[in-house]
Amino acid sequence: MKTKRTYLTGAKAVVICLGLLALVCASAQAAQARTVTLVSDACPAVQAGDAVSLDWNPGFDPLGVATGLRTFELRFAGVLENGVTIASRPTALFGGRGATVNITSIGNGYYHIEIPVSRGVQPGVYHLVEARAIAELPQDYTGPNPSMTVSPVRERYCITVVSSAASQTSQP
């Protein structure tokens, strides 16, 4: 009888451990940051901790001077329920100096760019209103700083920022 009781206690311990492990794994997946691709005329849902991505060729001028892309910045402006972008509302800034922007050259002047969603951005719909690229330059370059000639603003990108709690309850 003693052996049977020990077996049941051991089985309960295994079940409890497996349950805790499943709970930890589920929590880690729910808290895991996602990378959301920007798509023209679509407003994908993002939250703080996620990243937005796009593949872009900034078309620097003067041509051929840039050796890479040092950083990239996106500015979004809030949108009212009727679809009007409001300039008086502060914009949401993603990327730029001081932010960790993942940039990978993918050839022919294009870069894959991943920018984290800034913490503190209020829930709502935001349209891209400005973008800025800073080129990487050779150390001995003394000419004018190259400027981006092709802006992603023309693609009509937008995002819907949701609170962490809202996005977790909306997931299946």
N, C-alpha and C positions, 0 to 999 in steps of 0.2 A: 504494500500500500504506500509506503514511504517513497518508493521509486516513482509511482504514478503521480503523486503530489509534486515531486521535484520536476517531473516532465511537464506537468501543466504549468508550473511557475516559470520554467524555462521557455515554454511556448508562448506564454503571455509576454515575457520580456522581449522575445523576438518580434512578436506582433507590434508591441509598443515601439520598439526601435525602428521597425520598418515604417510605421505610421509617422514617426517624427522625421525620418529621412524624407519621406514623400512630402511632408509639409514644408520642410526646408527647401527642397527642390522647387516646389510650386511657388514659394515666396520669392526665391531667387529669380525665377522666370518672370514673375509679375513685375519685379523691380528692375529687371534688365533693360538697359537703354536700347532703343531701336534706332535704326537709320531709316528716315523717310525721304524718298525721292521727290523732289519738286516736279510737278507736272503742270504745264500751261493750262489755265482755266479750270484747275481743280484746287481744292483747298483741303489737303489731307490734315488729319488730326495729329497734333504733336503735343508733347508735354515737356516740362523741364526735365533734363537728363537725356532726352532724345537728341538726335542730330538730324539736320536736313542736309540733303546731298543734291548735287547737280554736276553734270559734265559740261564744261564750258571752255571756249576759246576766247580769251579776252581781246585778241587782236591788237597787241601793243603797237604804239607808234612813238618813236621811230622803230621800224620793223627790224628784226634780227638782233636787237641789242639785249633783250631779256634772255637770261639763261634759265629762268624758271619763274615760279610764282611764289613769292615770299609769304603773302597773306591775302585773304579775301574777306570782304565785309558785306553784309546784307542789311539793309534798313527797311523795316516794314512799318506801315502806318495802319492804324485801326480803321475798321470799316463799320459803319452804322448798319442797322438791320435792313435799311432800304438799299444797301449796296454802295452808298456814297463813302468814299475814302475821306477821312477827316485829317486835315493837316494840322489842326490846332492841338490834337492829342499827341502826346509824346510817341515817338516811333520806337519800335523794338529793334535793338541793334544786336546782330549775331556776327561773331567773328571779329576781325580787326586785331589791333595791337593788344597784347595781353591775354588773348583768348587762344585756346588750343584749336587750331584749324588743321585738319588732316588734308594734305594736298598731294596727289599723285599724278605725275605726268602720264598721259595715255597716248601721246603721239600726235603729230600734225598740229601742234600748238594747243591741243586740248588738255584739260586737267580734270581729274575727278576730285571734287571738293566736298568735304564733310565738315559741317559747322554745328557745334552744339547749340541747342536751344537755351537761351539765357534764362537763368533763374530769376524769378520776380516778374516775368511777363504775365500780365493779367489775361485770364481767359477771354477769348473773342476771336474774331476773324481779322486777319491782317493781310494787306496787299503789299507786294514788294514795290518800293518807290525809289530806291537808290541802291547801287552796288559800287563797290570800289575794290580794285585789284592793285596790289603793290608788287612790282616785278623784282625778281632777284637779278642782280647785275654783277658783271665782273668787277673785281676789286679795283682794277686800273681804269674803269670807265669814268669819264669826266664830263660827258655830254648831258643833255637834259634828261630828266626822269621820264621814262616811257609812260604814256597814259593809255588806259583801256579805251578802245574805240568801239567795242561791241559789248553792250550792256544786256544782262539778263532781264532788265526791267521790261523790255519790249515783249517778253514772253508771257506777261500777265500771270506771274506766279503769285500764289497766296497760300496761307496756312490757317488752320483753325487751332488755336491754342486751347487745350482743355486742362482742367486741374487733374492732378494725379488720381484723386479719388473718383472722379467722373470717368476717366479712361479705364480704371480697373473694374468699375461696375458695368461698363459697356462691353467688356471683353467676354466672349462665350466661355 
